[in-house]
Amino acid sequence: MKSPSISVAALCAALAVAGCNQPDHVDAFSTESVDLQLLSPSPGYKEAPAADAAMAPAADAAAAAGSPARTAPTQVPAGAQIAYSYRYGVEVPADRATDLMRRHEAACTRAGPTVCQVLESESRRHGRDSVSASLELRAAPGWLTTFRATLEADAEQAGGRIAAASTESEDLTRSLTDTAARLRALTTLRDRLQALLATRSAPLEQLLATERELARVQGELDATQSALTAMRTRVAMSHVSLSYRSAQQFAPDNAFTPVKQALTGSLAAFMGTLGAIIYALATLLPLLLVLGPLVWLGWKHRRKIRLGKKAKASSPDSAGEGGQS
């Protein structure tokens, strides 16, 4: 009869030997604890095909829209899983910035959560003539292509323009492959631990150790599944960030533009220096009001003592001169 001190690792090792001929299984277990041996693809592993057509890059259709500033990177390898992120800066009159942001938010909401999702929207007013707003979206490539094609027209219709546009991409092919391989390995290990609990009779200590290991593996499995889902979502739906800011007028640059900019900058520097002087005077004035009289009284007292010493020093000399005469 086996001793109760035999660890659960011995049972796991025996089960691993029995199933070593099965594909995509864990090869062996540690002699001290149940451990993973297949957290990365095996040498013979082949990458899985792309998920579906909805996860293709949004840049191919966007490039046909025609705007060079909004064209996504080209020459994407076949089967690559690319996550795209777009940023736009829109300048519109102060009284139309919030309305344009709300129009874009409403268009995303009408498309439905499976096509477009509003992640965040915000608008702020700074005084009467300064307004800023921002909108964060996650959208499918088809809807996003149409939205990007009409974005410039919407800005011009509101009396503004697209002042900035940028595109960022991240290749998630390797991360998706590695995470999927880890998920399969964790699933295999979980199934083996469940079978071990269901079919083997062992001392209570070993059963408890197996249950703890099963709970740990299940936690890692859930976390890996969540990470894989998040990466697939980033590939299937691109991220869009729009910022709206107010502008008084949109005049083309001319020969006097540098002079205007220099005058504006000089005025700002002058007013900044004047403000610093005012702050300094406001800070030093209480000290001058308190310390000024004390310094003046001390100087007056010291002068009085000095005059008294001079008077005493000169009095014997004058008395001696009177006696000699």
Secondary structure by P-SEA (a helix, b strand, c coil): cccccccaaaaaaaaaaaacccccccccccccccccccccccccbbbbcccccccccaaaaaaaccccccccccccccccbbbbbbbbbbbcccccaaaaaaaaaaaaaaaccccccccccccccccccbbbbbbbbcccaaaaaaaaaaaaaaaaaacccccccbbbbbbaaaaaaaaaaaaaaaaaaaaaaaaaaacccccaaaaaaaaaaaaaaaaaaaaaaaaaaaaaaaaabbbbbbbbbbbccccccccaaaaaaaaaaaaaaaaaaaaaaaaaaaaaaaaaaaaaaaaaaaaaaaaaaaaaaaaaaaaaaaaaaaaac
